[in-house]
Amino acid sequence: MPRYADRMLADGERPVLRTRQHWIAPIVEGRTAWAILLASLVLIVLNTNLPDNLARTVIGYFAVILLVLALAWLVFVFGNWYAEDYMVTNRRVLKVEGILRKRSADSSLEKINDAVLEQSVLGRIMGYGDLEILTAAETSVDHYTYLAGAQQFKRTMLDEKHRLEQEVYDFPGPPLRAAAAPPPAPAPPADAAPAAKAMSSDEITRALGNLADLRDRGAISAEDYEAKKSDLLGRL
């Protein structure tokens, strides 16, 4: 049976990497439930040494209620963790959360301008971190905490962004903002310019599909779409 996130993929979209929060996340987020569980176990142990009277009965019931409450809480926390699905596709970054009530959020790769990764010493040792995704306006569009395999997730996201830029725009540069570069060399004479690389019909069709998707999302104008479309069709 397809997972919830798989049913949200568009035509031509494929998952490249999927993960969730590191297993330490439910331990940290459920710290109150762990404290209640420990307190209930302590009460149960201490209650066995009390004389058999009303106080012992009341404390015993109270300890059992705390134990059941803590276990139910922990089941909920671990259930939410298991239901998470963080995915990098060839078009976007997708986050799905929730057990019965699902919440999904996505960030288009072409609109991602930067990604800030923070890892503590323990996070570097255990392989998790906090990743913040920024747009060109330096606005945070999503934040991943305790992300498992954080470095690989960021690297895959940037690689797919770069691949999308190359496929649609023939853009050879790095996927994110680079440091200040020296001025570009003067363009060669028109007669020395290399001819456009020929492309197969399948490559043209795929590139046009991605180009239309960018136009529909508002990332490029209709004029840019028509100009690039004519260029691509000229490579057949």
VEXRO-121348 format. One line per field, with one value per residue: x, y, z of N, C-alpha, C in turn; residue in three letters. Coordinates in steps of 0.001 Angstrom, whole numbers, plus 500000, padded with zeros to 6 digits. Layout:
n_x <- [X|...]
n_y <- [Y|...]
n_z <- [Z|...]
ca_x <- [X|...]
ca_y <- [Y|...]
ca_z <- [Z|...]
c_x <- [X|...]
c_y <- [Y|...]
c_z <- [Z|...]
aa <- [ALA|...]
This chain:
n_x <- [500851|500669|502471|501357|502688|503647|501376|501029|502735|503537|502964|505736|507351|509692|510742|513818|515267|514335|513405|513171|512650|515435|515901|516277|514667|511846|512452|513464|511335|509338|509958|508585|506628|508318|509332|507024|506485|508730|508314|505921|506753|508544|506794|505261|507137|507868|505428|505032|506299|504792|502455|499522|496917|494413|495786|497864|496400|495245|497527|498572|496627|496834|499467|499283|497516|499098|501112|499750|498914|501393|502452|500533|500900|503542|503252|501740|503580|505723|504261|503591|506171|506923|505144|506063|507319|509829|510850|512950|512485|512772|511807|510945|510974|509473|507336|505649|503443|501833|499405|496585|495314|496622|499366|500837|503647|505464|508413|509367|512078|513263|512742|514160|516729|518739|520146|520333|522227|522436|524329|524805|527451|526785|524878|526454|527918|525943|524574|522435|520566|519542|517740|517210|515297|515567|514137|514622|514174|515236|513534|512295|511058|510627|511375|513386|513726|515956|516691|517234|520241|521119|523129|523370|520763|520616|522660|521666|519331|520397|521839|519780|518411|520336|520538|517976|518036|520025|518780|516474|517197|519698|521753|524936|526075|526636|524129|523211|523593|526713|530059|531412|532286|534854|534641|532828|534373|534862|532363|532737|533268|530428|530600|532273|530916|529786|527677|524267|523642|522508|519435|517573|514220|512848|514276|513748|510953|510740|512137|510498|508182|509024|509619|507096|505903|507325|506485|503744|503877|504655|507311|508688|508134|505488|506557|509273|508953|507981|510179|512232|511066|510996|513730|514416|512920|514239|516454|515959]
n_y <- [498801|502196|504814|507773|510116|509287|509253|511880|512707|514298|513910|512500|513103|511962|510197|510851|510790|509762|510275|510648|512219|511865|508978|509888|512034|511458|510654|512944|514782|513469|513737|514582|512605|510416|511130|511001|508277|507172|508213|506914|504232|504347|505007|502685|500776|501791|501668|499011|498550|499723|499621|497522|499304|501940|504104|502900|501591|503740|505097|503093|502813|505356|505323|503375|504620|506782|505337|504111|506420|507567|505574|505567|508132|507993|506097|507592|509655|508198|507080|509316|510021|507797|508028|510116|511527|512574|513922|514159|515060|515018|517493|518942|519567|517630|517380|515306|514807|513452|511132|510160|512539|514190|516313|518216|519745|521569|522548|524124|523225|525092|527490|527558|529156|529090|527044|526366|524599|523295|521686|520096|518987|516403|515889|515782|513501|511518|511853|513683|516778|520286|521709|524518|525924|528400|531088|533171|535669|535561|534387|532083|529008|526460|524274|521815|519755|517830|516201|513205|511962|514501|515929|514460|514766|517535|517762|516128|517526|519949|518956|517957|520312|521688|519945|520199|522884|522762|521088|522475|525157|525005|525715|526084|526616|526564|525180|526852|530198|531537|532435|535729|536111|536448|538956|537960|536503|538156|537644|535212|535785|535836|534005|532153|530903|527950|525444|524780|522066|519015|517333|514500|513387|512484|513704|516382|516432|515847|518057|520165|519569|520004|522701|523803|523244|524950|527383|527295|527387|529956|530624|531347|533591|533759|534608|533927|531189|530603|531450|529713|527330|527467|527420|524860|523199|523718|522159|519607]
n_z <- [500000|499061|500689|502480|501606|499121|497553|497017|495104|492040|488439|486860|488976|491315|494254|495910|498281|501516|504901|508487|511705|513960|516101|518644|519001|519803|522392|523620|523177|524512|527175|529493|529740|530146|532650|534231|533984|535268|537850|538531|538638|540746|542843|542871|543687|546221|547466|547971|550355|552295|555045|554988|554300|553976|552867|551478|549485|548077|547156|545586|543535|542447|541501|539520|537741|536930|535648|533470|532148|531419|529723|527649|526682|525754|523716|521933|521314|520107|518037|516462|515693|514154|512046|510557|507516|505701|502735|499872|496604|492985|492444|494690|498300|500693|503481|505687|508343|511315|512615|512339|511587|509040|508168|505691|504124|501697|499847|496956|494878|493133|494341|496639|498324|500180|502786|506114|508324|511534|513975|517019|519247|520099|518151|515829|516366|516518|514196|513567|513133|513014|510439|508483|505963|503520|501563|498602|499638|502106|503896|506200|505206|506060|508804|510077|512780|514809|512662|511019|509588|508669|507235|504829|503893|503395|501467|499386|498755|497731|495564|493926|493405|491917|489744|488652|487859|485887|484041|483206|482766|481666|483366|484592|487060|490713|492998|495062|496449|495661|496698|496134|492797|490259|487601|484669|481748|478572|476065|473465|469916|467674|465569|466640|468610|470244|468820|469793|471978|470729|471454|472565|471689|473947|476020|475405|475757|478502|479587|478711|480125|482792|482547|482010|484422|486147|485064|485687|488435|488815|488822|486537|483783|481278|478861|479147|479218|476605|475076|475926|475238|472433|471975|472922|471223|468881|469087|468311]
ca_x <- [500000|501512|502443|500610|503506|503753|500155|501051|503713|502973|503451|507143|508086|510167|511480|515260|515703|513298|513873|512310|513465|516278|515179|516427|513621|510745|512941|513533|510006|508500|510659|507599|506035|509331|509404|505833|506674|509697|507681|504939|507481|509079|505668|504864|508140|507758|504130|505084|506842|503859|501496|498301|495844|493766|496785|498568|495494|495111|498800|498702|495783|497399|500661|498849|496964|500246|501801|498952|498967|502721|502591|499698|501556|504716|502765|501355|504793|506431|503410|503804|507519|506949|504313|506735|507911|510529|511262|513501|512174|513473|511166|510662|511197|508126|507267|504334|503405|500514|498972|495285|495182|497886|499767|501922|504213|506528|509173|509859|513532|513717|512543|515068|517916|519782|519782|521209|522272|523077|524529|525551|528491|526074|524242|527478|528293|524825|524081|521201|520772|518405|517899|516273|515276|515280|513846|515479|513939|515774|512411|512289|509847|510439|512415|513437|514476|516412|516599|518171|521044|520909|524089|522989|519501|520938|523450|520771|518438|521141|522166|518577|518154|521302|520168|516783|518468|520726|517854|515502|517812|521076|522538|526031|526639|526250|522699|522899|524396|528135|530819|531618|533143|535431|533778|532886|535199|534060|531758|533441|532523|529247|530948|533028|530058|529461|526282|523488|523735|521305|518765|516609|512828|512477|514873|512996|509634|510916|512509|509310|507276|509536|509494|505687|505637|507862|505604|502492|504157|504973|508749|509125|507027|505038|507503|510453|508581|507914|511524|512971|510397|511493|515130|514466|512412|515254|517547|515557]
ca_y <- [500000|503389|505696|509001|511042|508787|509606|513315|512990|514680|513135|512731|513379|510720|510395|510623|510463|509947|510027|511236|512678|510860|508280|510595|513061|511105|510574|514318|515379|512779|513740|514667|511270|509565|511494|510444|506826|506888|508501|505858|503025|504582|504888|501276|500095|502262|501273|497616|498522|500369|498694|497298|500158|502746|504943|502071|501347|504981|505334|502066|503181|506562|504931|502661|505620|507487|504414|503982|507705|507727|504643|506043|509320|507566|505461|508686|510337|507335|506928|510509|509942|506759|508449|511192|511184|513728|513414|515002|514544|515755|518794|519674|518934|517355|516934|514802|514468|513135|509728|510133|513852|514424|517677|518157|521025|521323|523698|523868|523328|526290|528664|527471|529971|528763|526042|526524|523366|523432|520407|520113|517943|515120|515701|515349|512121|510603|512022|514452|518223|521152|522275|525593|526200|529811|531522|534261|536827|535199|534004|530651|528339|525222|524006|520403|519572|516453|515522|512086|512083|515892|516334|513815|515367|518843|517550|515611|518609|520881|518264|517907|521686|521964|519126|520809|524108|522372|520473|523430|526407|524776|526576|525242|527060|525840|525301|527925|531393|531290|533598|536676|535541|537476|539300|536957|536832|538646|536587|535003|536255|535025|532888|531149|530316|526554|525163|524209|520608|518314|516574|513524|513792|512214|514764|517604|516306|515971|519439|521010|519320|520730|524125|524155|523198|526193|528478|527199|527785|531374|530836|532016|534234|533080|534951|533080|529821|530480|531583|528484|526267|527554|526973|523411|522554|523882|521177|518277]
ca_z <- [500000|499000|501835|502250|500818|497746|496822|496758|494064|490738|487299|486591|490214|491934|495503|495857|499646|502520|506258|509517|512813|514591|517167|519917|519071|520704|523771|524123|523157|525493|528474|530577|529883|530774|534075|534891|534026|536334|539137|538833|539026|542099|543768|542976|544506|547605|548020|548426|551710|553213|555677|554221|554797|552942|552188|550506|548361|547297|546468|544558|542396|541844|540759|538312|536814|536351|534741|532249|531464|530827|528600|526544|526162|524997|522481|521036|520856|519163|516852|515639|515121|513119|510913|509820|506221|505139|501426|498813|495280|491930|492260|495927|499596|501193|504872|506083|509764|511842|512556|511667|510952|508356|507799|504718|503692|500721|499359|495610|494829|492433|495193|497782|498079|501143|503781|507276|509121|512837|514651|518264|519295|520132|516847|514861|516686|516273|512827|513406|513199|512713|509103|508159|504527|503291|500210|498134|500498|503420|504740|506495|504723|506811|509794|510448|514017|515058|511369|510868|508377|508260|506205|503565|503458|502809|500259|498348|498357|496883|494316|493095|492956|490851|488582|488062|487174|484663|483087|482682|482334|481242|484256|485051|488329|491916|493245|495987|496287|495795|497088|495042|491762|489401|486463|483597|480599|477439|475244|472200|468730|467333|464703|467391|469642|469945|468488|470896|472045|470279|472507|472075|471878|475344|476838|475131|476393|479955|479899|478524|481255|483966|482256|482192|485867|486703|484650|486453|489816|488847|488945|485312|483077|480051|477799|479336|478855|475151|474526|476195|474466|471048|471978|473083|470007|467858|469276|467804]
c_x <- [500881|501379|501771|501392|503619|502536|500093|502029|503017|503528|504904|507972|508473|510912|512953|515783|514532|513849|512826|513216|514306|515527|515329|515319|512453|511176|512980|512141|509059|509092|509687|506958|507023|509434|508211|505956|507633|509086|506683|505640|508064|507970|505250|505844|508017|506467|504135|505600|505927|502943|500200|497153|495279|494782|497533|497707|495386|496388|498996|497880|496358|498628|500299|498287|498096|500979|501062|499002|500301|502896|501767|500334|502752|504323|502384|502585|505530|505603|503554|505160|507560|506174|504962|507328|508507|511191|511869|513166|512984|512850|511033|511122|509833|508203|505830|504404|501975|500140|497655|495034|496527|498100|500952|502349|505336|507168|509716|511359|513982|513561|513438|516348|519059|519238|520800|521109|523034|523135|525325|526628|527835|525412|525231|527872|527196|524168|522752|521524|519480|518670|516806|516410|514798|514978|514799|515314|514434|514662|512429|510972|509609|511628|512298|514308|514796|516335|517653|518914|520981|521856|523729|521713|519774|521685|522568|519837|519150|521516|520957|518191|519069|520945|518938|517149|519191|519758|516938|516162|519190|522031|523657|526545|526187|524797|522319|523783|525856|528809|531060|532636|533716|534515|533909|533747|534322|533549|532543|532635|531420|529622|531732|532181|529714|527982|525583|523527|522410|520749|517798|515192|512376|513034|514126|511647|509737|511249|511320|508313|507718|509403|508057|505314|506135|506996|504318|502686|504481|506453|509317|507902|506648|505988|508771|510164|508596|509303|512317|512368|510902|512915|515244|514000|513411|516404|517187|516370]
c_y <- [501241|504223|507008|509951|510598|509167|511095|513684|513299|513783|513501|513014|512059|511036|510045|510184|510675|509549|510556|511818|511519|510226|508970|511631|512658|510958|511963|514930|514711|512770|513838|513306|510311|509853|510928|508931|506446|507111|507413|504575|503159|504442|503437|500511|500496|501778|499835|497505|499180|499322|498628|498089|500979|503575|504136|501805|502558|505248|504322|502391|504401|506222|504215|503626|506392|506609|504291|505273|507896|506818|505085|507264|508938|506864|506524|509384|509496|507081|508107|510475|508934|507184|509554|510668|512458|513273|514517|514332|515332|517118|519601|518902|518824|516828|516523|514362|514139|511676|509612|511438|514236|515917|517568|519577|520721|522637|523336|524112|524629|527550|528643|528231|529621|527717|526115|525272|523636|522054|520622|519033|516567|514842|515252|513899|511144|510818|512728|515945|518959|521851|523302|525931|527624|530064|532651|535511|536588|534862|532495|530038|527012|525004|522544|520260|518093|515616|514430|512212|513483|516317|515734|514425|516703|518665|517058|516699|519582|520237|518237|519293|522036|521193|519706|522077|523785|521862|521494|524657|526227|525641|525758|525560|526236|526091|526415|529118|531073|532558|534469|536127|536673|537760|538259|537446|537318|537478|536431|535535|535288|533831|531810|530458|528887|526378|524536|522688|519978|517470|515602|514018|513556|513298|516081|517574|516486|517410|520377|520818|520064|522234|524599|524170|524471|527391|528476|527610|529268|531666|531528|532607|533419|533375|534110|531645|529644|530555|530298|527321|526257|527073|525463|522690|522675|522902|519785|517932]
c_z <- [500000|500278|501449|501346|499362|496911|496488|495646|492739|489648|487012|487820|490869|493232|495328|497223|500581|503885|507231|510584|513359|515758|518516|520097|519966|522156|524393|524223|524158|526886|529655|530822|530520|532270|534841|535019|535154|537705|539519|539276|540425|543137|543968|543862|545974|548250|548522|549867|552735|553859|554874|554844|553639|552157|551127|549274|547454|546497|545339|543325|541664|541001|539455|537279|536143|535333|533409|531438|530754|529620|527389|525882|525282|523690|521461|520461|519815|517902|515907|514956|513964|511875|510091|508510|505641|503849|500552|497487|494243|491655|493545|497148|500259|502619|505178|507534|510170|511660|511788|510923|510350|508091|506857|504352|502716|500307|497981|495551|494185|493279|496429|497458|499027|502115|504908|508139|510408|513495|515936|518208|519284|518789|515786|515100|516258|514914|512690|513522|512910|511384|508859|506680|504308|501825|499827|498982|501923|504414|504944|506039|505447|507727|510223|511688|514218|513775|511270|509547|507808|507142|504844|503010|502778|501490|499106|497841|497415|495545|493380|492596|491789|489575|487876|487303|485875|483605|482437|482080|481700|482052|484872|486438|489503|492253|494187|495705|496505|496269|495862|494054|490926|488229|485365|482440|479463|476594|473955|471031|468357|466481|465416|468440|469267|469651|469679|470827|471610|471410|471864|472342|473309|476270|476643|475848|477895|480363|479747|479656|482497|483780|482454|483670|486539|486327|485460|487898|489942|488955|487712|484631|481840|478896|477902|478904|477334|474530|474713|475411|473026|470951|472063|471815|468862|467968|468780|466543]
aa <- [MET|PRO|ARG|TYR|ALA|ASP|ARG|MET|LEU|ALA|ASP|GLY|GLU|ARG|PRO|VAL|LEU|ARG|THR|ARG|GLN|HIS|TRP|ILE|ALA|PRO|ILE|VAL|GLU|GLY|ARG|THR|ALA|TRP|ALA|ILE|LEU|LEU|ALA|SER|LEU|VAL|LEU|ILE|VAL|LEU|ASN|THR|ASN|LEU|PRO|ASP|ASN|LEU|ALA|ARG|THR|VAL|ILE|GLY|TYR|PHE|ALA|VAL|ILE|LEU|LEU|VAL|LEU|ALA|LEU|ALA|TRP|LEU|VAL|PHE|VAL|PHE|GLY|ASN|TRP|TYR|ALA|GLU|ASP|TYR|MET|VAL|THR|ASN|ARG|ARG|VAL|LEU|LYS|VAL|GLU|GLY|ILE|LEU|ARG|LYS|ARG|SER|ALA|ASP|SER|SER|LEU|GLU|LYS|ILE|ASN|ASP|ALA|VAL|LEU|GLU|GLN|SER|VAL|LEU|GLY|ARG|ILE|MET|GLY|TYR|GLY|ASP|LEU|GLU|ILE|LEU|THR|ALA|ALA|GLU|THR|SER|VAL|ASP|HIS|TYR|THR|TYR|LEU|ALA|GLY|ALA|GLN|GLN|PHE|LYS|ARG|THR|MET|LEU|ASP|GLU|LYS|HIS|ARG|LEU|GLU|GLN|GLU|VAL|TYR|ASP|PHE|PRO|GLY|PRO|PRO|LEU|ARG|ALA|ALA|ALA|ALA|PRO|PRO|PRO|ALA|PRO|ALA|PRO|PRO|ALA|ASP|ALA|ALA|PRO|ALA|ALA|LYS|ALA|MET|SER|SER|ASP|GLU|ILE|THR|ARG|ALA|LEU|GLY|ASN|LEU|ALA|ASP|LEU|ARG|ASP|ARG|GLY|ALA|ILE|SER|ALA|GLU|ASP|TYR|GLU|ALA|LYS|LYS|SER|ASP|LEU|LEU|GLY|ARG|LEU]
